[in-house]
Amino acid sequence: MRRMMPSLGFAGFTLSLASTIAWTGCQPSNDVPAGAPLLLSFTATAPDGTALVFDGAVATGAGSPLSHFLALFDRLLDPTQLSALDGDGGILPQGDVVRVTSTPAVDPLTVQATYTPNGFVPPLDPDAGTPIFASALPEGPSLAVVPTAALPCGTVVSVALNPAKIRSHDQKVPFAPKDTTVPTQLTFTTEPFTATLGLPQPPTTDGGADAGADDAGADDAGTPVSPGVPVGATATVTFNTLVGADAGDHITITVTVGAEVVPGFGPAVVDPANPNVWNVAPPATGWPAGATVTVTVDSEVTDGYGAKLGSAVSGSFGVAL
């Protein structure tokens, strides 16, 4: 069984930076209130930023296998249980801070919890006076939780904060929820394994004085135009989870001009910034003019846990003459 580590892109940079802040900012402080740290919120968010809705501790709908989690506290935590220095001076998150289980059971199934003692304010561009980048970290001590690999598809998943690891700054008492509305464990069913095609679309209007005549296949002068996409247009295949490195072998690109199949196109290539996205692009010379390009994902492609897609997904687009 193949397991793939997600490429976190900007999120990975943010968490890495947060780890550094966590280590350098967690010196003992006499200003930390005594008593149990209060958990203010514990949330789950999809990669597109959509928050998963919960009724208590149980979600009201299916969640993305690529979900990440955030626990926000009212005061500093004991950093010794949450992170440590490695032999090269880097920061290593500690294990067992957050426990994740699934039904049916998958082993191993782990997450990485990164502690940040305070919200992070992004630096300003000295010329524009605006943030150079945006940070998703909130104000206040928090734990950002990311699966080591994607969560398994089509399973019931529970993500629980471990009070033995998450405790007061003086190391005396474990955390406690602010009130009964704040869960310490989140339970939800992950979405089934899916693949979605992103096909280029032909322009619907040129914005000219014909007020939409292009929709009928003519330009401003009434000359017929091809409704196809430009020869350099690209398509995408987006999986809702991480897939095996051989996923490209299960994506077929068929190019036809009239009744003739034109060989030599493909393969699809994984997006370097998004390992669940595969790009379908033409060669440097472009797609043949007037061609029909069909993208098919076969049913045998598997996710990182070996589960098959089950049903093929296919779609086509036309290329302008």
BAMAR-686162 format. One line per field, with one value per residue: residue number from 1; residue in three letters; x, y, z of N, C-alpha, C in turn. Coordinates in steps of 0.02 Angstrom, whole numbers, plus 50000, padded with zeros to 5 digits. Layout:
<kolkols>
num <- c(NUM;...)
residu <- c(ALA;...)
nxx <- c(X;...)
nyy <- c(Y;...)
nzz <- c(Z;...)
caxx <- c(X;...)
cayy <- c(Y;...)
cazz <- c(Z;...)
cxx <- c(X;...)
cyy <- c(Y;...)
czz <- c(Z;...)
</kolkols>
This chain:
<kolkols>
num <- c(1;2;3;4;5;6;7;8;9;10;11;12;13;14;15;16;17;18;19;20;21;22;23;24;25;26;27;28;29;30;31;32;33;34;35;36;37;38;39;40;41;42;43;44;45;46;47;48;49;50;51;52;53;54;55;56;57;58;59;60;61;62;63;64;65;66;67;68;69;70;71;72;73;74;75;76;77;78;79;80;81;82;83;84;85;86;87;88;89;90;91;92;93;94;95;96;97;98;99;100;101;102;103;104;105;106;107;108;109;110;111;112;113;114;115;116;117;118;119;120;121;122;123;124;125;126;127;128;129;130;131;132;133;134;135;136;137;138;139;140;141;142;143;144;145;146;147;148;149;150;151;152;153;154;155;156;157;158;159;160;161;162;163;164;165;166;167;168;169;170;171;172;173;174;175;176;177;178;179;180;181;182;183;184;185;186;187;188;189;190;191;192;193;194;195;196;197;198;199;200;201;202;203;204;205;206;207;208;209;210;211;212;213;214;215;216;217;218;219;220;221;222;223;224;225;226;227;228;229;230;231;232;233;234;235;236;237;238;239;240;241;242;243;244;245;246;247;248;249;250;251;252;253;254;255;256;257;258;259;260;261;262;263;264;265;266;267;268;269;270;271;272;273;274;275;276;277;278;279;280;281;282;283;284;285;286;287;288;289;290;291;292;293;294;295;296;297;298;299;300;301;302;303;304;305;306;307;308;309;310;311;312;313;314;315;316;317;318;319;320;321)
residu <- c(MET;ARG;ARG;MET;MET;PRO;SER;LEU;GLY;PHE;ALA;GLY;PHE;THR;LEU;SER;LEU;ALA;SER;THR;ILE;ALA;TRP;THR;GLY;CYS;GLN;PRO;SER;ASN;ASP;VAL;PRO;ALA;GLY;ALA;PRO;LEU;LEU;LEU;SER;PHE;THR;ALA;THR;ALA;PRO;ASP;GLY;THR;ALA;LEU;VAL;PHE;ASP;GLY;ALA;VAL;ALA;THR;GLY;ALA;GLY;SER;PRO;LEU;SER;HIS;PHE;LEU;ALA;LEU;PHE;ASP;ARG;LEU;LEU;ASP;PRO;THR;GLN;LEU;SER;ALA;LEU;ASP;GLY;ASP;GLY;GLY;ILE;LEU;PRO;GLN;GLY;ASP;VAL;VAL;ARG;VAL;THR;SER;THR;PRO;ALA;VAL;ASP;PRO;LEU;THR;VAL;GLN;ALA;THR;TYR;THR;PRO;ASN;GLY;PHE;VAL;PRO;PRO;LEU;ASP;PRO;ASP;ALA;GLY;THR;PRO;ILE;PHE;ALA;SER;ALA;LEU;PRO;GLU;GLY;PRO;SER;LEU;ALA;VAL;VAL;PRO;THR;ALA;ALA;LEU;PRO;CYS;GLY;THR;VAL;VAL;SER;VAL;ALA;LEU;ASN;PRO;ALA;LYS;ILE;ARG;SER;HIS;ASP;GLN;LYS;VAL;PRO;PHE;ALA;PRO;LYS;ASP;THR;THR;VAL;PRO;THR;GLN;LEU;THR;PHE;THR;THR;GLU;PRO;PHE;THR;ALA;THR;LEU;GLY;LEU;PRO;GLN;PRO;PRO;THR;THR;ASP;GLY;GLY;ALA;ASP;ALA;GLY;ALA;ASP;ASP;ALA;GLY;ALA;ASP;ASP;ALA;GLY;THR;PRO;VAL;SER;PRO;GLY;VAL;PRO;VAL;GLY;ALA;THR;ALA;THR;VAL;THR;PHE;ASN;THR;LEU;VAL;GLY;ALA;ASP;ALA;GLY;ASP;HIS;ILE;THR;ILE;THR;VAL;THR;VAL;GLY;ALA;GLU;VAL;VAL;PRO;GLY;PHE;GLY;PRO;ALA;VAL;VAL;ASP;PRO;ALA;ASN;PRO;ASN;VAL;TRP;ASN;VAL;ALA;PRO;PRO;ALA;THR;GLY;TRP;PRO;ALA;GLY;ALA;THR;VAL;THR;VAL;THR;VAL;ASP;SER;GLU;VAL;THR;ASP;GLY;TYR;GLY;ALA;LYS;LEU;GLY;SER;ALA;VAL;SER;GLY;SER;PHE;GLY;VAL;ALA;LEU)
nxx <- c(50042;50027;50079;50064;50145;50068;50089;50108;50124;50096;50034;50117;50232;50183;50153;50280;50345;50267;50303;50434;50411;50339;50434;50531;50453;50403;50449;50462;50335;50278;50160;50058;49896;49850;49786;49672;49701;49585;49490;49440;49387;49365;49394;49356;49418;49400;49512;49485;49450;49323;49221;49184;49026;48963;48856;48859;48980;48978;48982;48872;48873;48966;49146;49299;49431;49551;49546;49591;49631;49595;49634;49594;49654;49638;49749;49929;50007;50088;50239;50330;50274;50228;50315;50485;50665;50760;50908;50974;50941;50814;50631;50528;50368;50283;50228;50065;49989;49870;49742;49690;49564;49482;49335;49293;49442;49602;49774;49942;49872;49893;49918;49990;50025;50046;50109;50070;50110;50054;49948;49998;50064;50072;50217;50238;50232;50353;50336;50203;50133;50054;50008;50134;50105;49962;49906;49835;49828;49752;49727;49802;49849;49869;49834;49878;49820;49864;49835;49955;49959;49829;49663;49574;49458;49278;49253;49216;49281;49370;49438;49534;49580;49718;49717;49821;49935;49910;49917;49921;50028;50109;50120;50033;49892;49773;49703;49538;49372;49294;49157;49007;48974;49086;49175;49293;49328;49310;49198;49166;49106;49206;49215;49173;49294;49334;49344;49364;49335;49411;49370;49419;49327;49241;49247;49105;49063;49126;49121;49085;48991;48887;48808;48803;48798;48899;48871;48789;48874;48936;49036;49056;49037;48957;49016;49038;49106;49222;49166;49256;49391;49546;49700;49800;49741;49715;49671;49611;49626;49555;49576;49491;49571;49735;49831;49904;50071;50063;49949;49937;49950;49825;49749;49684;49713;49629;49634;49544;49517;49392;49346;49464;49587;49712;49872;49991;49976;49983;50076;49957;50010;50067;50023;50145;50125;50008;49970;49857;49805;49804;49876;49819;49888;49924;50050;50194;50160;50025;49849;49779;49699;49523;49505;49435;49453;49465;49459;49491;49470;49511;49426;49512;49607;49687;49671;49779;49769;49741;49611;49495;49439;49320;49214;49227;49274;49236;49260;49241;49314;49306;49419;49461;49447)
nyy <- c(49940;50107;50257;50430;50581;50734;50880;51030;51160;51334;51319;51228;51306;51404;51326;51279;51398;51435;51336;51372;51496;51448;51377;51474;51563;51509;51526;51515;51601;51717;51777;51697;51641;51542;51373;51269;51268;51340;51271;51355;51338;51206;51155;51096;51104;51113;51093;51201;51301;51295;51276;51134;51087;51060;50970;50983;50868;50796;50792;50870;50839;50761;50757;50824;50713;50777;50865;50987;51037;51143;51194;51310;51403;51483;51527;51512;51353;51204;51191;51088;50965;50971;51008;50987;51007;50951;50856;50943;51070;51104;51108;50986;50921;50843;50673;50593;50697;50732;50620;50506;50406;50279;50207;50089;50022;50095;50074;50125;50278;50439;50607;50771;50887;51056;51176;51343;51482;51611;51715;51749;51890;51943;52003;52170;52236;52348;52447;52445;52436;52331;52162;52041;51909;51810;51749;51604;51583;51604;51736;51706;51561;51408;51248;51181;51058;50931;50796;50665;50591;50592;50578;50422;50381;50381;50338;50331;50452;50500;50633;50674;50776;50758;50757;50722;50766;50897;51027;51138;51284;51280;51147;51074;51046;50969;51028;51102;51105;51261;51272;51169;51172;51165;51048;50917;50818;50776;50706;50632;50582;50539;50597;50493;50420;50521;50588;50736;50821;50962;51050;51151;51294;51359;51530;51634;51757;51902;52022;52127;52241;52162;52112;51982;51900;51813;51701;51631;51586;51679;51821;52000;52051;51961;51850;51675;51588;51475;51375;51320;51291;51382;51327;51307;51275;51205;51061;50990;50858;50829;50749;50706;50672;50612;50524;50376;50373;50324;50371;50447;50352;50304;50397;50441;50519;50561;50610;50667;50703;50739;50582;50523;50461;50546;50508;50513;50606;50671;50611;50643;50757;50770;50906;51011;51086;51041;50892;50814;50850;50835;50885;50914;50946;51023;50985;51090;51142;51147;51090;50996;51095;51109;50988;50857;50834;50708;50668;50540;50458;50308;50170;50103;50177;50217;50273;50337;50233;50121;50103;50088;50195;50155;50193;50247;50411;50533;50657;50785;50911;51036;51097;51254;51300)
nzz <- c(50000;49955;50029;50029;50064;50094;49994;50064;50022;50034;50157;50221;50235;50321;50436;50465;50496;50602;50692;50723;50784;50891;50966;50999;51064;51179;51311;51490;51581;51697;51682;51638;51666;51808;51822;51724;51548;51437;51310;51173;51046;50926;50770;50602;50437;50260;50117;50032;50117;50169;50309;50407;50463;50624;50734;50890;50931;50816;50640;50523;50391;50255;50262;50191;50139;50146;50248;50376;50545;50686;50847;50970;51108;51271;51337;51362;51330;51398;51324;51316;51297;51171;51068;51011;51003;50864;50817;50733;50765;50724;50732;50802;50799;50935;50961;50978;51024;50967;50934;50810;50741;50642;50564;50448;50528;50501;50490;50489;50555;50565;50631;50621;50743;50764;50870;50909;51001;50999;50896;50727;50650;50486;50394;50331;50165;50125;50029;49978;50095;50133;50185;50148;50133;50176;50334;50406;50537;50696;50821;50977;51078;50991;50913;50763;50659;50550;50441;50427;50311;50186;50254;50262;50131;50132;50265;50443;50542;50687;50777;50909;51046;51155;51325;51409;51350;51315;51411;51556;51564;51675;51692;51771;51761;51649;51491;51472;51404;51357;51379;51377;51244;51166;51081;51119;51039;50870;50756;50601;50438;50303;50133;49990;49877;49742;49573;49482;49332;49259;49132;48992;48936;48793;48736;48770;48729;48643;48701;48622;48514;48471;48568;48619;48508;48478;48552;48472;48379;48295;48247;48281;48153;48097;48046;48041;48181;48261;48396;48483;48605;48636;48554;48648;48767;48931;49032;49187;49308;49458;49607;49758;49860;49912;49791;49714;49644;49517;49461;49346;49246;49234;49174;49026;48871;48732;48566;48431;48260;48159;48105;48134;48242;48326;48371;48511;48616;48784;48929;49066;49195;49361;49466;49529;49645;49699;49747;49727;49607;49432;49280;49116;48972;48812;48685;48647;48524;48527;48534;48398;48273;48273;48334;48440;48608;48725;48892;49004;49156;49220;49306;49389;49456;49609;49781;49914;50004;49936;49891;49758;49623;49563;49471;49304;49245;49126;48999;48871;48761;48633;48507;48440;48266)
caxx <- c(50000;50067;50058;50098;50145;50041;50129;50067;50132;50099;50015;50176;50275;50153;50162;50351;50359;50233;50343;50491;50385;50319;50492;50565;50408;50374;50488;50419;50308;50239;50097;50008;49849;49851;49726;49667;49690;49517;49483;49389;49355;49399;49360;49382;49412;49420;49568;49463;49433;49254;49219;49138;48976;48953;48803;48898;49044;48967;48970;48807;48884;49030;49205;49352;49488;49608;49530;49639;49596;49626;49611;49613;49652;49635;49813;49986;50010;50154;50268;50375;50237;50201;50368;50553;50719;50794;50980;51000;50915;50747;50576;50491;50307;50281;50175;50010;49955;49802;49733;49641;49544;49433;49295;49338;49507;49660;49834;49941;49834;49923;49915;50043;49998;50097;50088;50088;50088;50016;49932;50055;50048;50118;50256;50210;50271;50372;50314;50130;50103;50006;50042;50167;50064;49910;49914;49772;49832;49713;49758;49797;49882;49829;49863;49858;49824;49862;49850;50020;49935;49758;49619;49544;49393;49220;49258;49199;49344;49367;49500;49526;49636;49742;49730;49884;49988;49891;49907;49937;50097;50147;50122;49996;49825;49757;49656;49467;49332;49267;49090;48983;48965;49151;49196;49364;49335;49268;49182;49132;49117;49241;49184;49200;49347;49306;49386;49325;49369;49407;49379;49416;49264;49249;49219;49035;49053;49187;49110;49076;48926;48835;48766;48795;48792;48948;48840;48758;48926;48956;49069;49019;49022;48913;49055;49038;49168;49223;49151;49305;49439;49611;49742;49843;49701;49732;49619;49637;49591;49565;49552;49476;49618;49799;49829;49968;50113;50047;49882;49940;49941;49753;49717;49693;49698;49614;49625;49518;49500;49344;49342;49532;49621;49780;49909;50049;49961;49989;50028;49941;50067;50045;50037;50197;50102;49947;49979;49794;49784;49844;49866;49815;49910;49946;50122;50210;50127;49954;49805;49762;49641;49462;49505;49398;49498;49428;49498;49457;49502;49481;49400;49562;49652;49678;49694;49839;49756;49728;49542;49487;49388;49259;49179;49267;49251;49259;49231;49273;49308;49325;49471;49441;49478)
cayy <- c(50000;50168;50316;50489;50640;50790;50941;51080;51225;51390;51296;51199;51362;51435;51283;51279;51461;51432;51294;51413;51543;51410;51359;51533;51604;51472;51530;51521;51667;51724;51810;51648;51626;51474;51335;51232;51306;51330;51261;51401;51309;51151;51157;51060;51145;51082;51129;51264;51348;51285;51245;51079;51106;51008;50973;50956;50840;50756;50834;50863;50817;50727;50800;50808;50674;50822;50915;51001;51052;51195;51202;51376;51404;51551;51543;51471;51283;51177;51175;51030;50906;50984;51013;50976;51019;50892;50860;50996;51135;51115;51095;50925;50911;50781;50627;50577;50757;50724;50550;50498;50337;50273;50146;50035;50044;50100;50081;50181;50337;50488;50677;50813;50946;51109;51224;51413;51514;51671;51727;51775;51948;51940;52063;52216;52258;52417;52494;52447;52439;52276;52099;52005;51849;51806;51693;51577;51572;51653;51764;51663;51496;51362;51187;51167;50985;50910;50724;50648;50578;50607;50533;50374;50401;50340;50308;50373;50473;50539;50668;50691;50809;50716;50799;50705;50804;50968;51045;51206;51306;51259;51074;51046;51022;50964;51077;51088;51146;51323;51253;51107;51179;51157;50978;50899;50766;50788;50644;50644;50533;50569;50588;50438;50437;50548;50625;50788;50850;51033;51057;51220;51311;51409;51595;51641;51821;51940;52086;52180;52274;52116;52095;51910;51861;51758;51641;51595;51563;51729;51878;52063;52063;51908;51795;51617;51574;51410;51380;51282;51324;51394;51267;51299;51267;51147;51032;50962;50805;50841;50698;50736;50645;50596;50463;50346;50405;50298;50394;50470;50295;50289;50454;50433;50579;50540;50667;50648;50754;50702;50512;50497;50470;50573;50482;50550;50658;50648;50594;50693;50767;50794;50976;51011;51119;51009;50822;50782;50879;50815;50932;50887;51003;51004;50998;51161;51163;51152;51038;51007;51137;51073;50922;50843;50805;50672;50649;50486;50430;50241;50151;50066;50221;50207;50324;50318;50174;50064;50100;50106;50246;50117;50210;50291;50480;50553;50719;50808;50980;51047;51146;51300;51292)
cazz <- c(50000;49948;50066;50004;50107;50057;49985;50096;49991;50080;50224;50251;50255;50380;50494;50483;50529;50667;50737;50746;50833;50950;51007;51024;51103;51234;51371;51549;51592;51758;51666;51617;51721;51834;51808;51661;51486;51411;51238;51150;50987;50892;50706;50544;50377;50198;50085;50001;50169;50193;50375;50416;50513;50674;50783;50946;50909;50756;50582;50491;50322;50243;50262;50144;50164;50153;50300;50429;50607;50726;50916;50996;51181;51300;51369;51341;51350;51412;51258;51318;51274;51105;51018;51037;50955;50837;50822;50690;50787;50698;50777;50789;50838;50974;50942;51023;51048;50940;50915;50757;50728;50589;50558;50469;50554;50457;50531;50536;50538;50610;50615;50650;50778;50770;50921;50901;51064;50986;50826;50690;50608;50429;50383;50282;50108;50142;49978;49973;50161;50140;50201;50094;50127;50227;50379;50430;50609;50734;50880;51035;51073;50950;50884;50695;50651;50480;50434;50398;50243;50185;50290;50216;50103;50148;50332;50499;50572;50749;50792;50979;51081;51210;51383;51442;51316;51310;51481;51576;51555;51735;51688;51828;51747;51577;51465;51480;51358;51385;51404;51347;51171;51132;51083;51122;50987;50811;50721;50538;50384;50246;50067;49950;49829;49680;49526;49448;49274;49247;49060;48969;48903;48740;48753;48753;48697;48638;48734;48572;48507;48449;48627;48629;48446;48478;48581;48417;48334;48246;48277;48273;48083;48073;48017;48086;48218;48294;48468;48522;48649;48603;48547;48706;48828;48973;49074;49250;49344;49529;49653;49823;49909;49882;49750;49701;49594;49451;49441;49277;49200;49230;49142;48954;48830;48664;48521;48366;48210;48119;48127;48141;48307;48319;48429;48536;48665;48853;48981;49117;49240;49426;49481;49582;49706;49723;49728;49709;49543;49374;49225;49048;48932;48745;48673;48633;48462;48541;48510;48327;48261;48258;48366;48502;48658;48776;48951;49039;49215;49225;49371;49427;49493;49681;49827;49951;50045;49892;49870;49687;49607;49555;49409;49262;49235;49060;48973;48809;48740;48564;48494;48387;48201)
cxx <- c(50043;50039;50098;50092;50118;50091;50087;50075;50137;50081;50075;50224;50248;50164;50234;50370;50327;50272;50401;50468;50368;50378;50523;50520;50381;50418;50442;50397;50267;50171;50042;49962;49855;49786;49726;49662;49621;49519;49425;49352;49398;49362;49395;49368;49437;49477;49548;49441;49362;49255;49167;49091;48963;48891;48832;48965;49039;48949;48902;48813;48952;49087;49257;49405;49551;49594;49588;49599;49633;49593;49638;49602;49655;49701;49867;49981;50081;50187;50309;50340;50216;50254;50435;50603;50746;50869;51011;50973;50846;50694;50540;50427;50309;50222;50122;49976;49882;49796;49677;49628;49492;49397;49272;49408;49560;49721;49895;49900;49854;49912;49975;50012;50054;50071;50115;50064;50046;50001;49990;50032;50096;50156;50225;50259;50289;50348;50238;50096;50050;50044;50073;50130;50014;49921;49846;49772;49793;49754;49749;49832;49838;49870;49834;49871;49814;49876;49918;50011;49861;49720;49589;49475;49338;49223;49233;49264;49331;49436;49492;49589;49653;49758;49794;49942;49973;49872;49931;50012;50140;50148;50081;49928;49813;49708;49584;49428;49303;49198;49068;48972;49029;49173;49271;49380;49287;49259;49144;49147;49152;49206;49212;49252;49316;49360;49341;49366;49358;49422;49376;49351;49277;49221;49147;49019;49119;49179;49098;49004;48870;48791;48752;48788;48841;48920;48808;48809;48947;48990;49028;48997;48975;48949;49054;49106;49164;49209;49203;49350;49504;49654;49788;49806;49720;49670;49651;49594;49607;49534;49539;49519;49685;49795;49899;50005;50096;49978;49881;49931;49867;49714;49734;49672;49690;49598;49601;49505;49455;49337;49411;49560;49693;49821;49961;50035;49961;50062;50008;49999;50042;50066;50088;50174;50041;49948;49915;49767;49832;49826;49867;49829;49930;50021;50132;50174;50051;49914;49793;49699;49580;49457;49455;49445;49456;49476;49459;49500;49471;49465;49452;49610;49636;49701;49755;49831;49737;49656;49535;49432;49320;49222;49222;49234;49279;49224;49272;49268;49333;49376;49450;49479;49529)
cyy <- c(50062;50223;50375;50546;50699;50847;50999;51149;51280;51368;51266;51253;51394;51393;51280;51342;51463;51390;51333;51463;51508;51397;51421;51573;51570;51472;51538;51593;51667;51757;51762;51633;51553;51439;51304;51280;51290;51324;51304;51374;51253;51140;51115;51101;51107;51122;51195;51316;51341;51248;51189;51097;51047;51023;50941;50932;50802;50801;50819;50841;50785;50778;50777;50763;50717;50877;50926;51031;51106;51198;51268;51378;51476;51572;51496;51401;51264;51156;51112;50966;50912;50989;51004;50994;50953;50903;50916;51065;51151;51096;51031;50924;50844;50738;50621;50638;50756;50653;50546;50424;50337;50207;50141;50060;50044;50112;50077;50239;50391;50559;50712;50875;50996;51163;51294;51451;51576;51677;51761;51832;51948;52005;52106;52229;52331;52469;52502;52453;52385;52212;52067;51939;51849;51745;51671;51567;51625;51685;51715;51597;51446;51301;51179;51094;50966;50835;50714;50627;50593;50557;50483;50396;50354;50305;50357;50389;50513;50568;50697;50723;50768;50759;50782;50744;50879;50991;51116;51220;51285;51183;51040;51016;51017;51018;51055;51130;51207;51310;51191;51112;51168;51084;50970;50844;50782;50722;50660;50587;50568;50553;50525;50464;50461;50581;50674;50817;50925;51046;51130;51233;51363;51476;51601;51707;51858;52009;52143;52204;52226;52092;52021;51870;51804;51694;51599;51574;51613;51786;51942;52075;52009;51850;51736;51607;51505;51418;51346;51325;51337;51331;51255;51286;51203;51125;51006;50903;50816;50784;50731;50709;50635;50529;50437;50382;50382;50321;50417;50414;50279;50347;50451;50497;50556;50601;50642;50709;50720;50632;50483;50513;50492;50550;50532;50605;50629;50635;50654;50697;50796;50867;50978;51043;51086;50936;50784;50807;50857;50860;50896;50945;50979;51011;51071;51186;51169;51092;51049;51049;51095;51005;50918;50807;50773;50650;50597;50462;50361;50223;50119;50111;50215;50267;50298;50257;50114;50058;50124;50157;50213;50130;50259;50360;50504;50618;50743;50883;50986;51102;51189;51285;51347)
czz <- c(50000;49990;50042;50053;50068;50051;50010;50066;50043;50151;50259;50275;50319;50442;50515;50521;50598;50717;50765;50799;50898;50996;51039;51071;51165;51296;51431;51560;51655;51745;51645;51675;51743;51816;51739;51602;51460;51335;51214;51089;50959;50827;50653;50482;50316;50166;50053;50052;50196;50259;50376;50473;50559;50716;50846;50920;50844;50697;50552;50418;50315;50240;50213;50176;50174;50205;50347;50487;50645;50795;50944;51071;51207;51331;51345;51370;51370;51347;51258;51294;51201;51050;51051;50983;50929;50841;50781;50708;50760;50750;50755;50831;50874;50951;50996;51052;51027;50914;50862;50746;50672;50592;50486;50486;50500;50501;50486;50509;50588;50585;50647;50680;50790;50817;50904;50963;51054;50912;50792;50645;50549;50420;50329;50226;50120;50091;49978;50041;50172;50157;50140;50081;50184;50270;50404;50505;50647;50789;50938;51024;51034;50931;50814;50680;50578;50477;50402;50325;50244;50228;50240;50193;50128;50215;50384;50536;50635;50763;50862;51007;51143;51271;51420;51412;51316;51380;51495;51570;51615;51743;51742;51809;51671;51557;51479;51429;51394;51415;51365;51272;51132;51137;51089;51072;50931;50773;50657;50489;50327;50181;50033;49901;49764;49638;49489;49391;49272;49174;49039;48931;48849;48763;48730;48720;48693;48670;48687;48568;48487;48506;48631;48565;48443;48507;48527;48365;48282;48282;48264;48201;48055;48042;48065;48118;48249;48368;48512;48564;48612;48603;48607;48771;48865;49013;49137;49271;49418;49569;49720;49879;49875;49846;49740;49645;49523;49427;49368;49226;49190;49200;49068;48918;48758;48621;48454;48324;48160;48147;48142;48211;48295;48380;48454;48586;48736;48869;49023;49166;49305;49436;49538;49647;49737;49703;49714;49642;49488;49315;49158;49001;48862;48739;48656;48571;48471;48517;48435;48319;48243;48291;48423;48549;48713;48831;48991;49098;49225;49297;49416;49465;49567;49721;49865;49995;50003;49870;49798;49678;49595;49490;49369;49256;49169;49039;48913;48801;48668;48558;48434;48322;48188)
</kolkols>
